Amino acid sequence: MPPDQSPRRRTVVAALAVLSLVTLLGFVAPLLPLGDAEALAQTVDRMNDGPLAPLFGVAIFAGLATIGVPQFVLISALVLVFGPWAGFAYSWTGKMIACAMGFFVGRRFGAQLVAQYQSPSLAAFMAGLARQGFWVSAGIRLAPTVPSVVINIAAGATPIGFWPFIAGAGVGSLPKMALMVFGGAAMIEALRTGSAAAWGGVALAILLFGLMALGVRAWRARRLG
């Protein structure tokens, strides 16, 4: 093997290792013992009286979302501690940080692989994805089919610019996260009080989420073909 190919081969191996590890974490994280919103809320609540509590909550959300912990659990935990409105704001902020972190992991370790091994058809697909970066980034958040951590890394490995990506992720995440906050708050109230109105709120959130997913997938099929 020529000497000049050794560093490139090591770079490719390292990139594959990082991408594989983060992607694996994205699928395995839901099985880890972190899925208890009450326990997570108690951890955040220890700092709820301090001035750094919001920063602590955002940091926990961003860090755990980056490795693929289910966002419904994280959102529910922040809603338990801070209430629905502040919990929603801190959750959305944490998600944006997680999206940015995943994007830059993909951009650092994935772009070289895509550029080196892409075929003409893949190149054409990437170019189309780059032209509609905002809409693709927003649409995939409304009706996700793969874990968010994988979406973020994959986006970083494409020609999509960071600002269209993060703007689309921010806008596209708002309706889904609002339903999660509404549904999570209703679920908490339903479990605590057994209120029929609260259970009705849970059912309504699930219904609206399903209708939104179906509508977005139909729109995405027409737009992206």
FENCOR-V433358 format. One record per pair of residues at least 12 apart in sequence whose C-alpha atoms are under 10 Angstrom apart, sorted by sequence separation. I is the first residue (numbers start at 0). GAP is how many residues later the second one is. If there is no record, write none. Layout:
((I & GAP) (I & GAP))
This chain:
((43 & 12) (44 & 12) (60 & 12) (61 & 12) (74 & 12) (75 & 12) (77 & 12) (78 & 12) (113 & 12) (185 & 12) (186 & 12) (188 & 12) (189 & 12) (42 & 13) (43 & 13) (60 & 13) (73 & 13) (74 & 13) (77 & 13) (151 & 13) (184 & 13) (185 & 13) (186 & 13) (188 & 13) (42 & 14) (43 & 14) (59 & 14) (60 & 14) (74 & 14) (76 & 14) (136 & 14) (151 & 14) (185 & 14) (186 & 14) (187 & 14) (74 & 15) (75 & 15) (136 & 15) (182 & 15) (185 & 15) (186 & 15) (40 & 16) (43 & 16) (57 & 16) (60 & 16) (74 & 16) (182 & 16) (184 & 16) (185 & 16) (186 & 16) (42 & 17) (56 & 17) (60 & 17) (73 & 17) (74 & 17) (151 & 17) (182 & 17) (183 & 17) (184 & 17) (185 & 17) (59 & 18) (136 & 18) (182 & 18) (183 & 18) (185 & 18) (186 & 18) (71 & 19) (74 & 19) (135 & 19) (181 & 19) (182 & 19) (185 & 19) (39 & 20) (56 & 20) (57 & 20) (70 & 20) (73 & 20) (74 & 20) (181 & 20) (182 & 20) (56 & 21) (73 & 21) (182 & 21) (183 & 21) (132 & 22) (179 & 22) (181 & 22) (182 & 22) (136 & 23) (178 & 23) (181 & 23) (182 & 23) (53 & 24) (56 & 24) (70 & 24) (135 & 24) (180 & 24) (56 & 25) (129 & 25) (132 & 25) (178 & 25) (179 & 25) (64 & 26) (128 & 26) (132 & 26) (133 & 26) (137 & 26) (178 & 26) (179 & 26) (182 & 26) (53 & 27) (132 & 27) (133 & 27) (136 & 27) (137 & 27) (140 & 27) (141 & 27) (177 & 27) (178 & 27) (52 & 28) (53 & 28) (61 & 28) (65 & 28) (129 & 28) (130 & 28) (131 & 28) (132 & 28) (133 & 28) (135 & 28) (136 & 28) (137 & 28) (139 & 28) (140 & 28) (52 & 29) (57 & 29) (60 & 29) (61 & 29) (64 & 29) (65 & 29) (125 & 29) (128 & 29) (129 & 29) (130 & 29) (132 & 29) (133 & 29) (134 & 29) (135 & 29) (136 & 29) (137 & 29) (138 & 29) (139 & 29) (140 & 29) (141 & 29) (142 & 29) (175 & 29) (178 & 29) (179 & 29) (33 & 30) (56 & 30) (60 & 30) (61 & 30) (63 & 30) (64 & 30) (67 & 30) (128 & 30) (129 & 30) (130 & 30) (132 & 30) (133 & 30) (134 & 30) (136 & 30) (137 & 30) (138 & 30) (140 & 30) (141 & 30) (142 & 30) (178 & 30) (57 & 31) (58 & 31) (59 & 31) (60 & 31) (61 & 31) (62 & 31) (63 & 31) (64 & 31) (65 & 31) (66 & 31) (125 & 31) (126 & 31) (127 & 31) (128 & 31) (129 & 31) (132 & 31) (133 & 31) (136 & 31) (137 & 31) (140 & 31) (141 & 31) (40 & 32) (44 & 32) (53 & 32) (57 & 32) (58 & 32) (60 & 32) (61 & 32) (62 & 32) (64 & 32) (65 & 32) (125 & 32) (126 & 32) (127 & 32) (131 & 32) (132 & 32) (133 & 32) (134 & 32) (135 & 32) (136 & 32) (137 & 32) (138 & 32) (139 & 32) (140 & 32) (141 & 32) (175 & 32) (39 & 33) (40 & 33) (43 & 33) (44 & 33) (47 & 33) (53 & 33) (56 & 33) (57 & 33) (60 & 33) (61 & 33) (64 & 33) (65 & 33) (124 & 33) (125 & 33) (126 & 33) (130 & 33) (131 & 33) (132 & 33) (133 & 33) (134 & 33) (135 & 33) (136 & 33) (137 & 33) (138 & 33) (139 & 33) (140 & 33) (141 & 33) (142 & 33) (175 & 33) (34 & 34) (39 & 34) (40 & 34) (42 & 34) (43 & 34) (46 & 34) (47 & 34) (55 & 34) (56 & 34) (57 & 34) (58 & 34) (59 & 34) (60 & 34) (61 & 34) (62 & 34) (63 & 34) (64 & 34) (65 & 34) (125 & 34) (129 & 34) (132 & 34) (133 & 34) (134 & 34) (136 & 34) (137 & 34) (138 & 34) (140 & 34) (141 & 34) (174 & 34) (28 & 35) (33 & 35) (34 & 35) (36 & 35) (37 & 35) (40 & 35) (41 & 35) (44 & 35) (45 & 35) (53 & 35) (54 & 35) (57 & 35) (58 & 35) (61 & 35) (62 & 35) (65 & 35) (66 & 35) (122 & 35) (129 & 35) (132 & 35) (133 & 35) (136 & 35) (137 & 35) (140 & 35) (141 & 35) (28 & 36) (33 & 36) (34 & 36) (36 & 36) (37 & 36) (39 & 36) (40 & 36) (41 & 36) (43 & 36) (44 & 36) (53 & 36) (56 & 36) (57 & 36) (58 & 36) (60 & 36) (61 & 36) (65 & 36) (122 & 36) (133 & 36) (134 & 36) (135 & 36) (136 & 36) (137 & 36) (140 & 36) (175 & 36) (29 & 37) (31 & 37) (34 & 37) (35 & 37) (36 & 37) (39 & 37) (40 & 37) (43 & 37) (44 & 37) (53 & 37) (56 & 37) (57 & 37) (60 & 37) (61 & 37) (64 & 37) (133 & 37) (134 & 37) (174 & 37) (175 & 37) (25 & 38) (28 & 38) (29 & 38) (30 & 38) (34 & 38) (35 & 38) (36 & 38) (37 & 38) (38 & 38) (39 & 38) (40 & 38) (41 & 38) (42 & 38) (43 & 38) (54 & 38) (57 & 38) (58 & 38) (61 & 38) (62 & 38) (133 & 38) (25 & 39) (27 & 39) (28 & 39) (29 & 39) (30 & 39) (33 & 39) (34 & 39) (36 & 39) (37 & 39) (40 & 39) (41 & 39) (54 & 39) (57 & 39) (58 & 39) (61 & 39) (25 & 40) (26 & 40) (27 & 40) (28 & 40) (29 & 40) (33 & 40) (35 & 40) (36 & 40) (37 & 40) (39 & 40) (40 & 40) (57 & 40) (24 & 41) (25 & 41) (26 & 41) (27 & 41) (28 & 41) (29 & 41) (35 & 41) (36 & 41) (39 & 41) (40 & 41) (24 & 42) (25 & 42) (26 & 42) (36 & 42) (37 & 42) (110 & 42) (114 & 42) (23 & 43) (24 & 43) (25 & 43) (26 & 43) (29 & 43) (36 & 43) (37 & 43) (109 & 43) (110 & 43) (113 & 43) (114 & 43) (21 & 44) (22 & 44) (23 & 44) (24 & 44) (25 & 44) (105 & 44) (108 & 44) (109 & 44) (110 & 44) (112 & 44) (113 & 44) (114 & 44) (21 & 45) (22 & 45) (105 & 45) (106 & 45) (107 & 45) (109 & 45) (110 & 45) (111 & 45) (113 & 45) (20 & 46) (21 & 46) (101 & 46) (102 & 46) (105 & 46) (106 & 46) (109 & 46) (110 & 46) (111 & 46) (101 & 47) (102 & 47) (104 & 47) (105 & 47) (106 & 47) (108 & 47) (109 & 47) (110 & 47) (100 & 48) (101 & 48) (102 & 48) (103 & 48) (104 & 48) (105 & 48) (106 & 48) (107 & 48) (108 & 48) (109 & 48) (110 & 48) (98 & 49) (101 & 49) (102 & 49) (103 & 49) (104 & 49) (105 & 49) (106 & 49) (107 & 49) (97 & 50) (98 & 50) (101 & 50) (102 & 50) (104 & 50) (105 & 50) (106 & 50) (97 & 51) (98 & 51) (100 & 51) (101 & 51) (102 & 51) (103 & 51) (104 & 51) (105 & 51) (106 & 51) (98 & 52) (99 & 52) (100 & 52) (101 & 52) (102 & 52) (103 & 52) (104 & 52) (105 & 52) (106 & 52) (94 & 53) (98 & 53) (99 & 53) (101 & 53) (102 & 53) (103 & 53) (106 & 53) (97 & 54) (98 & 54) (101 & 54) (102 & 54) (100 & 55) (102 & 55) (106 & 55) (98 & 56) (99 & 56) (98 & 57) (102 & 57) (102 & 58) (103 & 58) (102 & 59) (99 & 62) (102 & 62) (99 & 63) (102 & 63) (99 & 65) (98 & 66) (99 & 66) (142 & 66) (98 & 67) (141 & 67) (142 & 67) (144 & 68) (96 & 69) (99 & 69) (142 & 69) (143 & 69) (95 & 70) (98 & 70) (141 & 70) (142 & 70) (95 & 71) (98 & 71) (141 & 71) (142 & 71) (140 & 72) (141 & 72) (142 & 72) (143 & 72) (144 & 72) (95 & 73) (139 & 73) (141 & 73) (142 & 73) (143 & 73) (94 & 74) (95 & 74) (138 & 74) (141 & 74) (142 & 74) (94 & 75) (140 & 75) (141 & 75) (70 & 76) (139 & 76) (69 & 77) (70 & 77) (92 & 77) (95 & 77) (138 & 77) (139 & 77) (142 & 77) (68 & 78) (69 & 78) (91 & 78) (94 & 78) (137 & 78) (138 & 78) (67 & 79) (68 & 79) (21 & 80) (66 & 80) (67 & 80) (68 & 80) (138 & 80) (139 & 80) (66 & 81) (67 & 81) (91 & 81) (138 & 81) (65 & 82) (66 & 82) (67 & 82) (91 & 82) (94 & 82) (21 & 83) (64 & 83) (65 & 83) (66 & 83) (21 & 84) (64 & 84) (65 & 84) (135 & 84) (88 & 85) (91 & 85) (134 & 85) (18 & 86) (65 & 86) (87 & 86) (90 & 86) (91 & 86) (17 & 87) (18 & 87) (135 & 87) (17 & 88) (88 & 88) (134 & 88) (135 & 88) (87 & 89) (88 & 89) (134 & 89) (14 & 90) (18 & 90) (87 & 90) (90 & 90) (14 & 91) (17 & 91) (18 & 91) (87 & 91) (131 & 91) (16 & 92) (17 & 92) (87 & 92) (131 & 92) (14 & 93) (15 & 93) (84 & 93) (87 & 93) (14 & 94) (15 & 94) (83 & 94) (86 & 94) (87 & 94) (13 & 95) (14 & 95) (128 & 95) (14 & 96) (84 & 96) (127 & 96) (11 & 97) (14 & 97) (15 & 97) (83 & 97) (84 & 97) (10 & 98) (11 & 98) (14 & 98) (82 & 98) (83 & 98) (11 & 100) (83 & 100) (10 & 101) (11 & 101) (83 & 101) (10 & 102) (74 & 102) (78 & 102) (82 & 102) (74 & 103) (77 & 103) (78 & 103) (11 & 104) (75 & 104) (79 & 104) (71 & 105) (74 & 105) (75 & 105) (78 & 105) (79 & 105) (70 & 106) (74 & 106) (75 & 106) (78 & 106) (72 & 107) (75 & 107) (76 & 107) (71 & 108) (75 & 108) (79 & 108) (70 & 109) (71 & 109) (74 & 109) (75 & 109) (78 & 109) (74 & 110) (71 & 111) (72 & 111) (75 & 111) (71 & 112) (75 & 112) (26 & 119) (25 & 120) (26 & 120) (25 & 121) (25 & 122) (26 & 122) (25 & 123) (26 & 123) (22 & 124) (24 & 124) (25 & 124) (23 & 125) (24 & 125) (22 & 126) (23 & 126) (21 & 127) (22 & 127) (21 & 128) (22 & 128) (22 & 130) (18 & 131) (21 & 131) (22 & 131) (18 & 134) (18 & 135) (37 & 150))
